Amino acid sequence: MCLLTSINKIIFFVIAFSLPSLLEAAELNGFKLDDALIPVTQIFSGGPGKDGIPSIDSPKFASVRDASFIADSDRVLGITINGVSKAYPIKILNWHEIVNDSVGDVFYAITYCPLCGTGMAFDSRINQQVLSFGVSGLLYNSDVLLYDRETKSLWSQLLSKAVTGQSKGTILKTFPVQHTTWLDWKRNYPSSRVLSKNTGYWRAYARDPYAGYEKSDHLYFPVFNAAPKLYHPKERVIGLAVKGKYKAYPFVELNKNNEDVFEDTVNEQSFSVHWNSEQQSGYIMNSDEKMVPVVQSYWFAWYAFHPDTDVFKSD
């Protein structure tokens, strides 16, 4: 009886002293995770705290003629909304990851995760409310978790969905973006505006803080669906999602395919895939010849979120 009492006391003290750490584990960077739609054990702090990587909330733009700070080979995310084209240099996005922007009454967020190579644009208007997004400092499957300042919800970039908080379960509408070179973008959109280095922050935009990462097999953070070794983990792919079906178009396969434009079918829908081997960039159009949202990603990241993906193979 005394032994049982002693054991019970030990259990009580273990639980009592463990409880605070268990509660703390459900909160990171000031965000409560106990209601998360994704496993809490798979959410990691990337190092910087909330807003440690500052979003650009008042973006300033330059004309093509005045964009001498961008080399032709530099990569950009390009978007066109209501006839207005804008480019966002990756070398600036590497340091900020989010740009809150608008064209007329269309509000959107340009998002970029350097660890996954993923650039996506989201409609910021949710349920008639315009949200302002920031960098939470948290990662899921090595991909950035955004947060919005209005509801304090966390949003997964590659899931395009709120995973915690008041907005939990809400899906973000995506806009088509092109991930290409500055040379390619300005040729096709000569009246485009380009995000200026005048961001309000001092950063060494000419320096790549992730230099060498793209060529390395190493991942900084764990993912929980390890990609098969069909390709280098950082092989770039164009990822297409069609009503719960997914397909990846690896650049190495597109380069071997030797076709600038080809037809493909995903989930019984027809698409045309446009590939520019010189600029290493592509986009996809539907049967109505409208560009559809896709995401350029590293192979490991696309597979981590979509392990059931189909993969395009060249003939």
BELSULWO-V320744 format. One record per backbone hydrogen bond with DSSP energy under -0.5 kcal/mol. CO is the residue of the C=O (numbers start at 1). NH is the residue of the N-H. If there is no record, write none. Layout:
co->CO nh->NH
co->CO nh->NH
This chain:
co->1 nh->5
co->2 nh->6
co->3 nh->7
co->4 nh->8
co->5 nh->9
co->6 nh->10
co->7 nh->11
co->8 nh->12
co->9 nh->13
co->10 nh->14
co->11 nh->15
co->12 nh->16
co->13 nh->17
co->14 nh->18
co->15 nh->19
co->16 nh->20
co->18 nh->22
co->19 nh->23
co->20 nh->24
co->21 nh->25
co->22 nh->26
co->23 nh->26
co->24 nh->27
co->26 nh->33
co->26 nh->34
co->28 nh->31
co->31 nh->28
co->33 nh->36
co->39 nh->42
co->40 nh->43
co->42 nh->44
co->42 nh->141
co->44 nh->139
co->49 nh->52
co->52 nh->54
co->53 nh->135
co->55 nh->57
co->56 nh->100
co->60 nh->196
co->62 nh->194
co->64 nh->67
co->66 nh->68
co->67 nh->70
co->71 nh->74
co->72 nh->183
co->74 nh->182
co->75 nh->90
co->76 nh->78
co->76 nh->180
co->77 nh->88
co->78 nh->178
co->79 nh->86
co->81 nh->84
co->83 nh->85
co->84 nh->81
co->85 nh->193
co->86 nh->79
co->87 nh->195
co->88 nh->77
co->89 nh->92
co->89 nh->93
co->90 nh->94
co->92 nh->95
co->92 nh->96
co->93 nh->96
co->93 nh->97
co->96 nh->98
co->97 nh->112
co->98 nh->56
co->99 nh->101
co->99 nh->110
co->100 nh->59
co->101 nh->108
co->103 nh->106
co->105 nh->107
co->106 nh->103
co->107 nh->124
co->107 nh->125
co->108 nh->101
co->109 nh->111
co->109 nh->122
co->110 nh->99
co->111 nh->120
co->112 nh->114
co->113 nh->116
co->113 nh->117
co->113 nh->118
co->116 nh->298
co->117 nh->119
co->118 nh->113
co->120 nh->111
co->121 nh->175
co->122 nh->109
co->124 nh->126
co->124 nh->131
co->126 nh->129
co->129 nh->126
co->129 nh->131
co->131 nh->133
co->132 nh->149
co->134 nh->136
co->134 nh->147
co->135 nh->51
co->137 nh->46
co->138 nh->145
co->139 nh->44
co->140 nh->143
co->143 nh->140
co->144 nh->146
co->144 nh->157
co->145 nh->136
co->145 nh->138
co->146 nh->155
co->147 nh->134
co->148 nh->152
co->151 nh->166
co->153 nh->148
co->154 nh->163
co->154 nh->164
co->155 nh->146
co->155 nh->157
co->156 nh->160
co->156 nh->161
co->160 nh->172
co->161 nh->156
co->162 nh->169
co->163 nh->37
co->165 nh->168
co->167 nh->170
co->170 nh->162
co->173 nh->123
co->175 nh->121
co->178 nh->78
co->178 nh->180
co->180 nh->76
co->181 nh->185
co->182 nh->186
co->183 nh->187
co->184 nh->188
co->185 nh->189
co->189 nh->192
co->192 nh->64
co->193 nh->87
co->194 nh->62
co->197 nh->199
co->201 nh->203
co->203 nh->205
co->204 nh->207
co->207 nh->209
co->208 nh->211
co->210 nh->213
co->210 nh->214
co->212 nh->216
co->213 nh->216
co->228 nh->230
co->228 nh->231
co->232 nh->235
co->233 nh->300
co->235 nh->299
co->236 nh->251
co->237 nh->239
co->237 nh->297
co->238 nh->249
co->239 nh->295
co->240 nh->247
co->242 nh->245
co->245 nh->242
co->246 nh->310
co->247 nh->240
co->248 nh->250
co->248 nh->312
co->249 nh->238
co->250 nh->253
co->250 nh->254
co->251 nh->255
co->252 nh->256
co->253 nh->257
co->254 nh->258
co->260 nh->275
co->262 nh->273
co->264 nh->271
co->266 nh->269
co->269 nh->266
co->270 nh->287
co->271 nh->264
co->272 nh->274
co->272 nh->285
co->273 nh->262
co->273 nh->275
co->274 nh->283
co->275 nh->277
co->276 nh->280
co->276 nh->281
co->281 nh->276
co->283 nh->274
co->284 nh->292
co->285 nh->272
co->286 nh->289
co->290 nh->286
co->295 nh->239
co->296 nh->119
co->297 nh->237
co->298 nh->302
co->299 nh->303
co->300 nh->304
co->301 nh->305
co->302 nh->306
co->306 nh->309
co->310 nh->248
